[in-house]
Amino acid sequence: MNGHIAAGLLVGGIFAALITWVAASDAFAEGGFALLASAVFGLAAGLCIGGLIAANFALLSLEEKETQKVVAHREAPAHLPV
């Protein structure tokens, strides 16, 4: 696996975990279904943002692999017989 893709998955996973934690920590006092709903909502939002971050790293990896198309030129004499 490419280093950029692995780094993207790592950074995206960290963001997903942090967003889930923040969303769930607001509902700890309520407990029950409020905590569950906040955790699920935070996880969904975190996975979306984490996926976008991972996709950006994957695109960076893809851009680095692209090569420029080389066109070969053939030299011809200045005066060609007609």
Secondary structure, DSSP 8 states (H G I E B T S, - for coil): --HHHHHHHHHHHHHHHHHHHHHHHTTTTT-HHHHHHHHHHHHHHHHHHHHHHHHHHHHHHHHHH------------SS---
